[in-house]
Amino acid sequence: MSKHSWAFLVAGLVLGAGLTQLRAAEPAVAAAKATAPAAAPARVFEIRTYHCFPGRLDALNKRFREHTMKMFEKHGMTNVAYWTFEDSPAKENTLIYVISHASREQAAKNWDEFRNDPEWKAIAAASEADGGKIVEKVDSVFVDATDYSPMK
């Protein structure tokens, strides 16, 4: 047998022994996973619905497009998705979006920092200078991704 053949034979035996040990450990690992407490979600999602004053949805979309999304990121919020409706009457005055936070506690901190940021206050004031307040009402709910959700 050549030097290389011996090396391949030894490598095969070592790998085979390692795979046998891994296979033997699989039931124990599976049992540990089954009895382990469920891990906390890696992040929490917040679904927000903004209801605008009449004629102000374009101003809201402009503010999000040009400023708000960047400000969210600055304050630890992750932009996930944004939608407007196809059908009236919501089409004229409603924006729905999803952001994520590390936790509910972190969400509260993120929002406090965001609302108190002087840069944000200036952006909001400037966007309302031409037509007044933009948002009439905000609905917010927190949700967790299911274990089978492609987005976690």
Buried (B, 14 or more C-beta within 10 A) or exposed (E): EEEEEEEEEEEEEEEEEEEEEEEEEEEEEEEEEEEEEEEEBEBBBBBBBBBBBEEBBEBBBEBBEEBBBBBBEBBBBBBBEBEBBEEEEBEBBBBBBBBBBBBEEBBEBBBEBBEEBEEBEEBBEEBBEEEEEBBEEEEEEEEBBEEEEEEE
